[in-house]
Amino acid sequence: MIRFNYPDGDHCYRALHTVHAIFNNPEGKLIARAEKPDRSDMYEFEITSFELVQAGVTLI
């Protein structure tokens, strides 16, 4: 799993195989590209950071 942290302080988790890229855009913002939940396409969203989360580990 990957935990994405958003600029507003919120976060989400995504399965590793659904994430296709993490990069800096031309403005210098950190962007993640992932599959839509219905797997029909990709979308990009701004993040402040990310971390790989090991299976079975609980984050508080």
VOMIKE-884867 format. One line per 10 residues: number of its first residue (from 0); their letters; for each residue x, y, z of N, C-alpha, C. Coordinates in nm, 2 decimals. Example, Ala and Ser with C-alpha at 12.3 -4.5 7.8 and 13.67 -1.06 7.14 Angstrom:
! residues 2
0 = as = 1.32 -0.57 0.78 1.23 -0.45 0.78 1.32 -0.33 0.78 ~ 1.28 -0.22 0.71 1.37 -0.11 0.71 1.29 0.00 0.79 $
//
This chain:
! residues 60
0 = mirfnypdgd = 0.08 -0.12 0.00 0.00 0.00 0.00 0.09 0.12 0.00 ~ 0.03 0.23 -0.05 0.10 0.36 -0.05 0.00 0.46 0.02 ~ 0.06 0.53 0.11 -0.02 0.64 0.18 0.02 0.77 0.11 ~ -0.08 0.84 0.06 -0.06 0.97 0.00 -0.11 1.08 0.10 ~ -0.03 1.18 0.12 -0.07 1.29 0.21 -0.10 1.41 0.12 ~ -0.22 1.46 0.14 -0.27 1.58 0.06 -0.23 1.71 0.12 ~ -0.23 1.82 0.04 -0.19 1.95 0.09 -0.29 2.00 0.20 ~ -0.41 1.95 0.20 -0.50 2.00 0.31 -0.49 1.92 0.44 ~ -0.39 1.83 0.45 -0.37 1.76 0.57 -0.43 1.62 0.57 ~ -0.52 1.59 0.48 -0.59 1.47 0.47 -0.50 1.36 0.40 $
10 = hcyralhtvh = -0.54 1.24 0.40 -0.46 1.13 0.34 -0.55 1.03 0.28 ~ -0.49 0.94 0.20 -0.56 0.82 0.14 -0.46 0.71 0.12 ~ -0.51 0.59 0.10 -0.43 0.48 0.08 -0.46 0.42 -0.06 ~ -0.36 0.38 -0.14 -0.39 0.32 -0.27 -0.30 0.19 -0.27 ~ -0.36 0.09 -0.34 -0.28 -0.03 -0.37 -0.16 0.00 -0.46 ~ -0.05 -0.06 -0.43 0.07 -0.03 -0.51 0.05 -0.05 -0.66 ~ -0.02 -0.15 -0.70 -0.03 -0.18 -0.84 -0.12 -0.08 -0.91 ~ -0.19 0.01 -0.84 -0.28 0.11 -0.91 -0.21 0.24 -0.93 ~ -0.09 0.25 -0.87 -0.01 0.38 -0.88 0.09 0.37 -1.00 ~ 0.08 0.46 -1.09 0.16 0.45 -1.21 0.28 0.55 -1.21 $
20 = aifnnpegkl = 0.27 0.66 -1.14 0.38 0.75 -1.13 0.37 0.85 -1.02 ~ 0.48 0.90 -0.97 0.49 1.01 -0.88 0.60 1.10 -0.93 ~ 0.57 1.23 -0.95 0.66 1.32 -1.02 0.64 1.46 -0.97 ~ 0.73 1.55 -1.01 0.72 1.69 -0.99 0.67 1.75 -1.12 ~ 0.56 1.83 -1.12 0.52 1.90 -1.24 0.61 2.02 -1.27 ~ 0.59 2.09 -1.38 0.67 2.21 -1.41 0.67 2.32 -1.30 ~ 0.56 2.32 -1.22 0.55 2.42 -1.12 0.62 2.38 -0.99 ~ 0.67 2.25 -0.99 0.74 2.20 -0.87 0.65 2.13 -0.77 ~ 0.53 2.12 -0.80 0.43 2.04 -0.71 0.45 1.89 -0.73 ~ 0.44 1.82 -0.62 0.45 1.67 -0.62 0.31 1.62 -0.67 $
30 = iaraekpdrs = 0.31 1.54 -0.77 0.19 1.49 -0.83 0.20 1.33 -0.84 ~ 0.08 1.27 -0.81 0.07 1.12 -0.82 -0.02 1.09 -0.94 ~ 0.00 0.99 -1.01 -0.09 0.94 -1.12 -0.13 0.80 -1.08 ~ -0.26 0.78 -1.08 -0.31 0.65 -1.04 -0.43 0.61 -1.12 ~ -0.47 0.48 -1.12 -0.59 0.44 -1.19 -0.71 0.49 -1.11 ~ -0.82 0.52 -1.19 -0.95 0.54 -1.13 -1.00 0.42 -1.07 ~ -1.09 0.43 -0.96 -1.14 0.30 -0.90 -1.20 0.20 -0.99 ~ -1.27 0.25 -1.10 -1.33 0.16 -1.20 -1.24 0.11 -1.30 ~ -1.11 0.15 -1.29 -1.00 0.11 -1.38 -1.02 0.16 -1.53 ~ -1.11 0.26 -1.55 -1.14 0.31 -1.68 -1.03 0.40 -1.74 $
40 = dmyefeitsf = -0.95 0.46 -1.65 -0.86 0.57 -1.70 -0.77 0.60 -1.58 ~ -0.68 0.70 -1.60 -0.59 0.75 -1.49 -0.63 0.89 -1.45 ~ -0.59 0.93 -1.34 -0.61 1.06 -1.30 -0.49 1.11 -1.22 ~ -0.47 1.24 -1.21 -0.35 1.29 -1.14 -0.40 1.38 -1.02 ~ -0.33 1.38 -0.91 -0.37 1.47 -0.80 -0.24 1.51 -0.73 ~ -0.25 1.63 -0.66 -0.14 1.68 -0.59 -0.13 1.62 -0.45 ~ 0.00 1.59 -0.42 0.03 1.54 -0.28 0.14 1.62 -0.22 ~ 0.16 1.60 -0.09 0.27 1.67 -0.03 0.38 1.57 0.00 ~ 0.34 1.44 0.02 0.44 1.33 0.05 0.37 1.20 0.03 ~ 0.45 1.09 0.03 0.39 0.96 0.03 0.48 0.87 0.10 $
50 = elvqagvtli = 0.43 0.75 0.14 0.51 0.65 0.21 0.46 0.51 0.17 ~ 0.55 0.42 0.16 0.51 0.28 0.14 0.47 0.22 0.28 ~ 0.36 0.15 0.28 0.31 0.10 0.41 0.31 -0.05 0.40 ~ 0.38 -0.11 0.49 0.39 -0.26 0.49 0.26 -0.33 0.53 ~ 0.23 -0.44 0.46 0.11 -0.51 0.49 0.10 -0.55 0.64 ~ -0.01 -0.53 0.70 -0.03 -0.57 0.84 0.01 -0.47 0.94 ~ 0.06 -0.35 0.90 0.11 -0.25 0.98 -0.01 -0.15 1.00 ~ -0.04 -0.11 1.12 -0.14 -0.01 1.15 -0.08 0.12 1.18 ~ -0.12 0.22 1.11 -0.08 0.36 1.13 -0.18 0.43 1.21 ~ -0.14 0.51 1.30 -0.23 0.59 1.39 -0.23 0.73 1.34 $
//
